[in-house]
Amino acid sequence: MFARFLTRHALTQSQRRGKSAPGVRLVMRYGRLRDGRFLLTGRDVRREVARRQRWLARARLSDRRRRALKKRIETLEKMRGCAVVVSEEGDVLTVYNETRKRLRNRTRRRRKYRH
């Protein structure tokens, strides 16, 4: 699911918080969708960075492709802990940083049964 567009509020908040539009797209692509928002957790970042580093280890990449992969790794690292709230139509409503406590609570698995 990709955003059709960023609302004015999302654009101003992402600029204020230092989040770029390509970074927001990465959060929506590699993050987890929960409760109407995409979260990019540390686990998601580690998985994608490892995947990019395997690509970098290959010898047949051009310099341009290597720079692009390194830039994507930097962007993923910068966007760690970022949340993107999306409307039902797919528009980005806002972008913000999750605190560690909220991130931990949102990604924690919920028990099916309570005793």
N, C-alpha and C positions, 0 to 999 in steps of 0.2 A: 504494500500500500504506500503510495507516494502522495505527497500533498499536491493539491491543485495550485494552491498559492498560500503565502503567509499573510495573515491579517496584519493590519497596521500595528496593532498591539504586539503581535508576535515579532514583527520586524524591529520595533523599538526596543523590546525587551531583550531580544537576541543581541542587538548591537550594544546595549547597556551592559550586558553580562559577558560580552566578548565571545559570543557564539556566532560562527559564520553560517551562511546558507548551505555551503557544502557540508559543514559539520552537522547541521540539522538533518540533511538528507542521509548522512551516515548513521545517525541515531535511529532514523526511521527504517533504515535498511538492515542494520545489524542488531538493534536493540529488541527488547521483548515488549510486546503489547500487553499491558495490564490496566484494567479500569479506565480505558479511553486514553491512555498515555503510553508513549514509548519510553522505556528506560534503558539506558546503556550502562550495564553493570561492569564491574571489574572483570568478571568472568567472560563476558562478551568481548571485552577489549583484549584480554589475554589470548582468547581463541583466534580472533582476527589478526592480531599482531603476529602470532606464531605462523599463521597461514601466509601472511605477507613476507615474513622472514624466510620461509621456505622458498618462496618465489625469488627472493633476492639471492639466495644461495645458488640458484641456477646460473650457469655461466653464459647463456646465450641471450641475455637481456641487453637491450640497448641502454645507453646512458640516460636517454630521455625517459624510458620506462622505469629504470632504477630510481631516478629522481621522483617520479610520480608515486612509486610505491613508498618511498621514504616519507614523502609529504603526507600520504594517506595514513601512515603509521603515526606521524606526529599529530595529525588531526584527530585520530581515534583516541590517542592518549589525552589530548586536551579535552575531548568531549566526555571523558569518563565521569559517570555520576550525573549526566544530563538527562532531563526529562522533557519530552515534547508532547504537549496536550493537543489532541486532534479531534475535530468535530466528526459527526457521523457522515458528513459529506466528504471528508478527507482534507479539510482545510486546517492548517496549523493555527491554533488559537493562541498559545503562549509557549515560551521556552524558559526553563529555569533549572537551577542546580538542586539536586536532591541532597539533603543533609545525610550524613552517615546513618543516623538513627532511623530516619524515615525510609532510606534505601534498604536497610537491613529488615525493617518490618514489612516492606512491600514485597521483598524477594523471598522471605521466609516461607517455607511450605506450611500450609495449614493442615492441622490434623483432621482426619475424617470423623473420628469418634473421640468424645471426651468421657473420661471415666470418673 
